[in-house]
């Protein structure tokens, strides 16, 4: 089914982009005309290691299933752990007059609802983000392998940033459909005092008032928020890991212990998280207000909030998302280590491309 698409992808006129070669310090070299591409390599350079070390083959169904399980743990546990901060952030977005800042928001919430009030919405958060993590990380690995095979080994290396962006966007499209119902219930519980205190109360009430629309009316704003966020999360993480091993870590990844590799993972995850928070915050503000109100559209909410309004709560979100993203990548990579899954090293230029560029004899 993908043969014609793969042929077009390999025949595109940008199969040796100047910018990518410049990044690798190869602008002075001229490539020879590309010959016919070889068959797709499932494991390619991104998974070059002996199969005997691992519990399964890279790209196998077991590999994808365990990656999905890693996503469940990484997203479900971390988002549930920061429910108090998320609750205050949402309240600042929907009622900035009452909740004037992050510390004031905690103070007002504790005064009105007590310590238990900070845990409001934990159940839909855990369920929703566990489902999202399953799709986000599981499908990311699926689409990364799929798109790599479509492009071929050389183009997959040259266009690896675009590959990360495309694979993560595709995965997040499905992840948000899984998340939307629980996200809608969570926001109602957290931002509408007296509406409902638990998921068991909120879900039937929402369905009675608006039907299924109540659970999925926020899916488009979720795509607006989560797809740019996830594209930044995965692409920035992958390239930051590559840069850290190239310019910061004093030895190759193959010589680093598992603990040292996980430290690099955590640092790269936090850097990626800061950028994620900034990119996705305006849409996050729209989602929070939209799920609180009945009958409003995303465009109406955006127009009412204005430029200044959509950036309310950014500081709280940077702290939350930076920590979340770092912990998510750390947990996800730890799951891979525990189950002995293939963990691809930073990509290296394929030998065939080196020959075309005259780097090898």
C-alpha positions in Angstrom: 0.0 0.0 0.0 2.9 2.3 0.8 5.1 1.4 -2.2 4.0 4.4 -4.4 4.3 6.8 -1.4 7.7 5.4 -0.6 8.9 5.8 -4.2 7.8 9.4 -4.2 9.5 10.1 -0.9 12.8 8.6 -2.1 12.6 10.5 -5.4 12.0 13.9 -3.9 14.5 16.6 -4.9 15.4 17.3 -1.3 16.9 13.9 -0.5 20.2 15.5 0.5 19.2 18.8 2.2 21.9 21.4 2.5 20.9 22.4 6.0 21.3 19.0 7.4 24.7 18.5 5.9 25.7 21.9 7.2 24.7 20.8 10.7 26.9 17.8 10.3 29.8 19.9 9.0 29.7 18.4 5.5 28.7 21.5 3.4 32.0 21.4 1.5 31.3 17.9 0.1 29.3 17.1 -3.0 27.3 14.0 -3.2 27.3 11.7 -6.2 24.0 10.9 -7.9 21.9 8.6 -5.7 21.5 5.1 -6.9 18.3 3.1 -6.5 17.4 2.8 -2.8 17.8 -0.5 -1.1 15.1 -2.3 0.8 13.8 -0.7 4.0 15.8 -1.6 7.1 13.4 -2.1 10.0 16.1 -1.6 12.7 18.4 0.7 10.6 21.0 2.7 12.4 18.6 3.8 15.2 18.5 0.2 16.6 21.9 -1.1 15.7 22.7 -3.6 18.5 22.8 -7.4 18.8 19.3 -8.9 19.1 20.6 -11.3 21.8 20.9 -8.5 24.3 17.2 -7.7 24.2 14.0 -9.3 25.1 12.4 -8.7 21.7 13.1 -7.4 18.3 13.0 -3.7 17.5 9.6 -3.0 15.7 8.0 -6.2 16.9 4.5 -6.3 18.4 5.9 -7.1 21.8 8.2 -4.0 21.5 5.2 -1.8 20.7 3.1 -3.3 23.5 5.8 -2.7 26.1 6.4 0.8 24.8 2.7 1.5 25.2 2.8 0.2 28.7 5.8 2.5 29.4 3.6 5.3 28.1 0.8 4.4 30.5 3.1 4.6 33.5 5.0 7.7 32.4 1.9 9.8 31.6 -0.6 8.4 34.0 1.6 8.5 37.1 3.2 11.9 36.4 0.0 13.8 35.5 -1.8 12.4 38.6 1.2 13.4 40.8 0.8 17.1 39.8 -3.0 17.3 40.0 -2.8 20.0 42.7 -0.6 22.2 40.5 -2.8 21.5 37.5 -6.0 22.4 39.5 -4.6 25.8 40.5 -3.4 26.4 36.9 -6.9 25.7 35.5 -8.5 27.9 38.0 -6.2 30.7 37.2 -7.1 30.4 33.5 -10.9 30.4 34.0 -11.1 32.8 36.9 -8.1 35.1 37.0 -9.9 37.7 39.2 -10.2 35.2 42.0 -7.0 33.2 41.5 -4.4 36.0 40.9 -1.3 33.9 40.9 0.1 30.4 41.6 0.7 31.0 45.4 -2.5 32.9 45.8 -4.3 30.1 44.0 -3.1 27.5 46.4 -3.9 29.7 49.3 -7.5 30.3 48.2 -8.1 26.7 47.3 -6.8 25.5 50.7 -8.9 28.0 52.5 -12.1 27.0 50.6 -11.7 23.3 50.1 -9.0 22.1 52.5 -6.1 19.8 51.6 -8.5 17.2 50.0 -9.7 19.9 47.6 -6.2 19.9 45.9 -6.8 16.3 44.8 -10.0 17.1 42.9 -10.0 15.5 39.5 -7.4 12.9 40.2 -9.4 9.9 38.8 -10.2 11.4 35.3 -6.6 12.6 35.2 -5.1 9.2 35.9 -7.5 7.3 33.5 -7.3 9.9 30.7 -3.6 10.4 30.7 -2.9 6.7 31.0 -4.9 6.2 27.8 -3.1 9.1 26.2 0.3 7.8 27.2 -0.5 4.4 25.7 -1.3 5.9 22.4 1.3 8.7 22.5 4.4 6.6 23.1 3.2 3.3 21.6 2.0 4.9 18.3 5.1 7.2 18.2 7.3 4.1 17.9 5.0 2.6 15.3 4.9 5.7 13.1 8.7 6.3 13.5 9.4 2.8 12.1 6.7 3.1 9.5 7.9 6.5 8.2 11.6 5.5 8.4 10.9 2.5 6.2 9.0 4.6 3.7 11.9 7.1 3.4 14.7 4.6 3.4 17.9 4.6 5.5 19.6 7.7 4.0 16.6 10.0 3.9 15.5 8.9 7.3 18.9 10.1 8.6 18.9 13.4 6.6 15.3 14.2 7.5 15.3 12.8 11.0 13.9 15.9 12.7 11.0 16.0 10.2 10.6 12.3 10.9 10.3 12.9 14.6 7.8 15.7 14.1 5.6 13.6 11.7 5.6 10.5 13.9 4.8 12.4 17.1 2.0 14.4 15.4 0.4 11.2 14.0 0.6 9.5 17.4 -0.9 12.5 19.3 -3.9 12.7 16.9 -5.1 9.4 18.2 -3.9 10.0 21.8 -6.1 13.1 22.1 -9.2 11.2 21.0 -8.5 8.8 23.9 -7.9 11.7 26.4 -10.8 14.1 25.5 -13.6 12.6 27.6 -11.6 12.4 30.8 -10.1 15.8 30.2 -13.5 17.4 29.9 -14.7 15.7 33.1 -11.5 16.8 34.9 -11.9 20.4 34.0 -15.6 20.4 35.1 -14.7 18.9 38.5 -11.7 21.3 39.1 -13.2 24.6 37.8 -16.9 24.5 38.6 -17.5 24.5 42.4 -20.5 22.5 43.3 -20.8 20.8 39.9 -19.3 17.4 40.9 -16.6 16.1 43.2 -15.9 12.8 41.6 -15.8 11.2 38.1 -18.8 9.1 39.0 -20.9 12.2 39.6 -19.5 14.3 36.8 -19.8 11.9 33.8 -23.5 11.1 34.1 -24.4 14.7 34.7 -22.4 15.9 31.6 -24.0 13.2 29.4 -27.5 14.2 30.7 -26.9 17.9 29.9 -25.1 17.8 26.5 -24.9 14.1 25.4 -21.6 12.8 23.9 -20.8 16.3 22.7 -19.9 17.2 26.3 -17.0 14.8 26.2 -15.6 15.5 22.7 -16.3 19.2 22.1 -12.8 19.9 23.4 -11.0 17.5 21.1 -10.2 20.1 18.4 -8.7 22.5 21.0 -6.9 19.5 22.5 -5.3 18.9 19.1 -4.3 22.5 18.9 -2.7 22.2 22.3 -1.3 18.7 22.3 -0.1 18.2 18.8 2.4 21.1 18.8 3.3 20.2 22.4 4.0 16.5 21.5 5.9 17.5 18.3 8.1 19.7 20.4 8.3 17.1 23.1 9.6 14.3 20.9 11.7 16.2 18.3 13.3 18.5 20.9 14.1 15.5 23.2 15.6 13.4 20.4 17.8 16.2 19.1 18.8 17.3 22.6 19.9 13.8 23.5 21.9 13.8 20.3 23.5 17.1 21.1 24.2 16.2 24.7 26.1 13.1 23.7 27.9 15.0 21.0 28.9 18.1 22.9 28.5 17.6 26.6 28.9 14.0 27.7 32.6 13.2 27.6 32.2 9.7 26.3 30.1 7.8 23.7 26.7 6.5 24.9 27.9 2.9 24.4 30.5 3.5 27.2 28.0 5.2 29.6 26.3 3.1 32.3 22.5 2.7 32.3 22.3 5.2 35.2 24.3 7.8 33.3 22.1 7.3 30.2 19.0 7.9 32.3 20.5 11.1 33.7 20.9 12.4 30.1 17.4 11.3 29.4 16.1 13.4 32.4 18.0 16.5 31.4 17.0 16.3 27.8 13.4 15.8 28.9 13.3 18.9 31.1 14.8 21.1 28.3 12.1 19.8 25.9 9.4 20.3 28.5 10.1 24.0 28.9 9.7 24.6 25.2 6.6 22.3 25.2 4.9 24.5 27.8 5.4 27.7 25.9 4.3 26.3 22.5 1.1 24.8 23.8 0.0 27.2 26.5 -2.5 29.4 24.5 -4.5 26.4 23.4 -4.4 25.0 26.9 -6.1 28.2 28.2 -8.8 27.8 25.6 -9.4 24.2 26.5 -9.7 25.0 30.2 -12.3 27.8 29.6 -14.2 25.8 26.9 -14.7 22.8 29.0 -16.0 24.9 31.9 -18.6 26.7 29.8 -21.7 25.4 28.0 -22.4 26.5 24.4 -19.1 28.3 23.7 -16.9 27.6 20.7 -13.1 27.6 20.7 -13.0 30.8 18.5 -15.4 32.6 20.8 -13.3 31.8 23.9 -10.1 32.8 22.1 -11.5 36.1 21.0 -12.8 36.8 24.6 -9.5 35.9 26.3 -7.4 38.0 23.9 -3.6 37.8 23.6 -2.9 38.6 27.3 -5.5 36.2 28.6 -4.2 33.1 26.8 -0.9 33.5 28.6 -2.3 33.4 32.2 -0.8 30.6 34.3 2.2 30.2 32.0 4.7 30.2 34.9 2.8 27.4 36.7 2.6 25.4 33.5 6.3 25.7 32.7 7.1 24.3 36.2 4.5 21.6 35.8 5.3 20.6 32.2 9.1 20.8 32.5 9.0 18.5 35.5 6.4 16.3 33.9 8.2 15.9 30.6 11.5 15.1 32.3 9.9 12.5 34.6 7.9 11.0 31.7 11.0 10.4 29.6 12.9 9.1 32.6 10.1 6.6 33.5 9.6 5.6 29.8 13.4 5.0 29.3 13.5 3.1 32.7 10.7 0.8 31.5 12.7 0.1 28.4 15.8 -0.7 30.5 13.8 -2.9 32.9 12.2 -5.0 30.1 15.5 -5.0 28.1 13.9 -3.3 25.1 16.0 -2.0 22.2 17.0 1.6 23.0 18.4 3.1 19.8 21.6 5.1 20.2 21.8 8.7 18.7 21.6 8.2 14.9 24.8 8.2 12.8 25.3 8.7 9.1 24.7 5.5 7.1 27.8 4.0 5.5 26.1 4.3 2.0 25.7 8.0 2.5 29.3 8.4 3.6 30.4 6.7 0.4 28.3 9.0 -1.7 29.7 12.0 0.0 33.3 10.7 -0.4 33.9 10.3 3.3 35.0 6.7 3.0 37.0 4.9 0.4 
